[in-house]
């Protein structure tokens, strides 16, 4: 087969669906090998190595090479080597040595591969979130996520072991972003009421911008019961830096009643959760921040020792405006 014919065949292989590409690539590599009955093992290993770099050059020159395709090509070469009597470890080490010697494996290419993997991971999570919100957790399958994301099933499973892993990653990644926003507004000089008011504003603005995520939380509380609810509250609880200490200080100073921190926390979050469920039941047709003055007044008059101490907080002058990106429900 001539040079141009090989290039044309490789182009067809890499234009095919990912589920078929691996098989066709395996067939291509095997066809390039000498007979294992007439050639020693080292000759087969050398030919596989040569084919590996030929395909690698084709991918780079064609502008379609990325970390995922290189990873797939490496795996196919190792599988073909093993089927022809070459040790997978021996073949892997040989390819790594050649990559290092050739300069293909540099920091730049590694960085590009890492960015590509991060983008793919984000695509999977975004698609899963949308499908969980629309169809529910139990009605969504990993195969459906892969199809909607236009990725091969094997690709999705390389990033996430199963659907539960996807769900847990969605919860963790969203609460990490919420934590970053909370940390951004925390000021040690603020009194406890201002801190609570700031936190609630950030909290409402965050879910205004992440409506699908909250819908999933509400749906899965129904399906999984206390498991998701406890996870939800525990994630929030560990992301309120300094609040517990500030509440105890305020209680000692007589500003707040001497009540248990967790009692206050679960009481407040239970009330806030109810306000947000009302918002979801109305199809998120208004901004959660519109409910903030009523929520603050209800919470503060419920556990502040002197109701008149609340007055300055409710005009929101000490809270300030925290502008976060919004999107439609």
C-alpha positions in Angstrom: 0.0 0.0 0.0 1.4 3.4 -1.0 1.9 6.5 1.2 -1.2 8.3 -0.1 -3.4 5.2 0.2 -2.2 4.7 3.8 -3.1 8.3 4.6 -6.5 7.9 3.1 -7.2 4.8 5.1 -6.1 6.4 8.3 -8.4 9.4 7.6 -11.3 7.1 7.1 -10.4 5.3 10.3 -10.4 8.5 12.4 -13.6 9.8 10.8 -15.4 6.7 11.9 -17.3 6.4 15.2 -15.2 5.9 18.3 -16.8 2.5 18.9 -15.6 1.2 15.4 -12.3 3.1 15.3 -10.4 0.9 17.7 -11.3 -2.3 15.7 -10.3 -0.7 12.4 -7.1 0.7 13.9 -6.2 -2.8 15.2 -6.8 -4.3 11.8 -4.6 -1.7 10.2 -1.7 -2.3 12.6 -1.9 -6.1 12.3 -1.8 -5.8 8.5 1.4 -3.9 8.8 3.1 -6.7 10.8 5.3 -9.4 9.3 4.3 -13.0 9.9 5.2 -14.1 13.5 6.1 -17.5 12.2 9.0 -16.2 10.0 10.2 -13.1 12.0 11.6 -12.9 15.5 9.7 -11.1 18.3 12.0 -8.1 18.2 11.1 -7.5 14.5 7.4 -7.4 15.4 8.0 -5.1 18.3 10.1 -2.7 16.0 7.3 -2.8 13.3 4.6 -1.9 15.9 6.8 1.0 17.1 7.3 2.2 13.6 3.6 2.1 12.9 2.8 3.9 16.1 5.0 6.9 15.1 3.7 6.8 11.6 0.1 7.1 12.9 1.2 9.7 15.5 2.7 11.9 12.7 -0.4 11.5 10.6 -2.6 12.7 13.6 -0.3 15.7 14.2 -0.1 16.7 10.5 -3.8 16.3 10.0 -4.6 18.5 13.0 -6.8 15.9 14.6 -4.3 14.6 17.3 -5.3 15.0 20.9 -4.5 13.2 24.2 -7.5 10.9 23.9 -6.5 9.6 20.4 -2.9 9.2 21.4 -4.0 7.2 24.4 -6.2 5.1 22.3 -3.4 4.5 19.7 -1.0 3.5 22.5 -3.5 1.0 24.0 -4.1 -0.6 20.6 -0.4 -1.0 19.9 0.1 -2.7 23.3 -2.8 -5.0 22.7 -1.6 -5.9 19.2 1.9 -6.5 20.6 0.6 -8.9 23.3 -1.4 -10.8 20.7 1.8 -11.4 18.8 3.9 -12.6 21.7 5.4 -9.3 22.8 5.2 -8.4 26.5 2.8 -5.5 27.1 5.2 -4.0 29.7 8.1 -4.3 27.2 6.1 -2.6 24.5 5.0 0.1 26.8 8.5 0.9 28.0 9.8 1.0 24.4 7.1 3.4 23.3 7.7 5.7 26.3 11.5 5.7 25.7 11.0 6.6 22.0 8.5 9.3 22.9 10.9 10.9 25.4 13.8 10.6 22.9 11.8 12.1 20.1 10.6 15.1 22.2 7.0 14.3 21.5 6.3 14.1 25.2 7.0 17.6 26.3 5.4 20.0 28.8 3.4 21.7 26.1 1.8 18.6 24.7 1.1 17.3 28.2 -0.6 20.6 29.1 -2.7 20.4 25.9 -3.7 16.9 26.8 -4.6 17.9 30.3 -6.8 20.8 29.0 -8.5 18.5 26.6 -9.3 16.0 29.4 -10.6 18.8 31.6 -12.9 20.0 28.7 -14.2 16.5 28.1 -14.8 16.0 31.8 -16.7 19.2 31.9 -18.8 18.3 28.9 -19.8 15.0 30.6 -20.8 16.7 33.8 -22.8 19.4 32.1 -24.7 16.9 30.0 -25.3 14.7 33.0 -26.6 17.6 35.0 -29.0 18.6 32.3 -30.3 15.1 31.9 -30.6 14.5 35.6 -32.7 17.7 35.9 -34.9 16.8 32.9 -35.3 13.0 33.3 -34.3 12.3 36.9 -31.3 10.3 38.1 -32.8 6.8 37.8 -34.1 7.4 34.2 -30.7 8.6 33.0 -28.1 6.0 31.9 -24.4 6.3 31.2 -25.1 5.2 27.6 -27.6 8.1 27.3 -25.1 10.6 28.7 -22.4 9.4 26.3 -24.8 9.7 23.3 -26.0 13.2 24.3 -22.4 14.3 24.8 -21.4 12.8 21.5 -18.7 10.7 23.1 -17.9 7.0 23.0 -19.2 5.0 26.0 -15.6 4.0 26.7 -14.6 7.6 27.0 -17.3 8.4 29.5 -16.3 5.3 31.6 -12.7 6.4 31.5 -13.6 9.6 33.4 -16.3 8.2 35.6 -16.7 4.7 37.0 -20.5 4.8 37.1 -23.5 7.1 37.3 -23.2 7.5 41.1 -19.6 8.8 40.6 -20.9 11.4 38.1 -23.6 12.4 40.6 -21.2 12.8 43.5 -18.8 14.8 41.4 -21.6 17.2 40.4 -22.4 17.8 44.1 -18.7 18.2 45.1 -17.8 20.5 42.2 -20.8 22.8 42.6 -20.3 23.2 46.4 -16.6 23.9 45.8 -17.6 26.8 43.6 -20.1 28.0 46.2 -17.4 27.8 48.8 -15.1 30.0 46.7 -17.9 32.7 46.4 -18.5 32.5 50.2 -14.8 32.9 50.9 -14.7 35.9 48.6 -17.2 37.9 50.7 -16.0 36.8 54.2 -14.6 39.7 56.2 -13.3 39.1 59.7 -14.4 42.6 60.7 -18.1 41.9 60.0 -20.5 41.2 62.9 -22.3 37.8 62.8 -25.5 39.2 61.4 -23.8 40.9 58.5 -21.9 37.6 57.8 -25.1 35.6 57.8 -26.8 38.2 55.5 -23.8 38.1 53.1 -23.7 34.3 53.0 -27.4 34.1 52.3 -27.1 36.7 49.5 -24.3 34.7 47.9 -26.2 31.4 48.5 -29.3 32.7 46.7 -27.3 34.3 43.8 -25.4 31.0 43.4 -28.5 28.9 43.0 -30.1 31.6 40.8 -27.2 30.9 38.4 -27.3 27.1 38.9 -31.1 26.3 38.8 -30.6 22.9 37.2 -28.3 21.8 40.0 -30.8 22.7 42.7 -33.6 21.0 40.8 -31.5 17.8 40.8 -31.0 18.1 44.6 -34.7 18.5 45.2 -35.6 15.6 42.9 -33.0 13.3 44.5 -34.1 14.2 48.0 -37.5 12.7 47.0 -35.8 9.6 45.5 -33.0 9.0 47.9 -34.6 10.6 51.0 -32.3 11.5 53.9 -29.1 10.3 52.2 -29.1 13.2 49.8 -30.6 15.7 52.3 -27.9 14.9 54.8 -25.2 15.2 52.2 -26.6 18.5 51.0 -26.5 20.0 54.5 -23.1 18.6 55.4 -21.6 20.1 52.3 -23.0 23.5 53.3 -22.0 23.1 56.9 -18.3 22.6 56.1 -18.2 25.6 53.8 -19.1 28.4 56.3 -15.7 29.6 57.5 -15.7 31.4 60.8 -19.5 31.4 61.2 -19.6 29.0 64.2 -17.0 31.0 66.1 -18.8 34.3 65.3 -22.1 33.0 66.6 -20.6 31.9 69.9 -18.9 35.3 70.2 -22.2 37.1 69.6 -24.0 34.9 72.1 -21.4 35.8 74.8 -21.8 39.4 74.0 -25.6 39.1 74.4 -26.5 39.9 70.8 -27.8 36.4 70.1 -29.6 34.0 72.4 -27.4 31.3 73.9 -28.5 28.4 71.6 -26.7 25.5 70.1 -24.9 26.3 66.8 -26.3 23.2 65.0 -29.8 24.0 66.2 -29.5 27.4 64.6 -27.8 26.1 61.5 -30.3 23.4 60.7 -33.2 25.6 61.6 -32.0 28.4 59.3 -31.1 26.0 56.4 -34.4 24.2 56.7 -36.3 27.5 56.4 -34.1 28.6 53.5 -34.5 25.2 51.8 -38.3 25.6 52.0 -38.1 29.1 50.4 -36.1 27.6 47.6 -38.5 24.7 47.0 -41.3 27.3 46.7 -39.1 29.0 44.0 -38.6 25.7 42.1 -42.4 24.9 42.3 -43.0 28.3 40.6 -40.5 27.2 37.8 -37.8 29.6 39.0 -39.8 32.5 37.5 -38.2 35.1 39.7 -34.9 35.8 41.3 -34.3 34.2 44.7 -32.6 37.4 45.8 -36.0 39.0 45.7 -36.9 36.9 48.8 -33.8 37.9 50.7 -35.3 40.8 52.8 -38.2 38.6 53.9 -35.9 35.7 54.7 -33.5 37.9 56.7 -36.3 39.5 58.7 -37.8 36.1 59.5 -34.5 34.5 60.5 -33.2 37.4 62.6 -36.5 38.2 64.5 -36.6 34.5 65.2 -33.3 34.2 67.2 -31.9 37.7 67.8 -32.1 38.7 71.4 -32.9 42.4 70.7 -35.1 42.8 67.6 -34.0 46.5 67.3 -30.4 45.4 66.8 -31.6 44.0 63.4 -32.7 47.2 61.9 -29.5 48.4 60.2 -29.0 44.9 58.7 -32.3 44.9 56.8 -31.6 48.0 54.8 -28.8 45.9 53.1 -26.4 48.8 53.2 -23.8 46.7 55.0 -24.3 43.7 52.8 -23.4 45.4 49.6 -24.1 44.2 46.0 -22.4 41.0 45.0 -22.8 40.7 41.2 -22.7 37.1 40.0 -23.6 35.9 36.5 -27.2 34.9 36.0 -28.9 32.6 33.5 -32.5 31.8 32.6 -34.2 28.8 34.2 
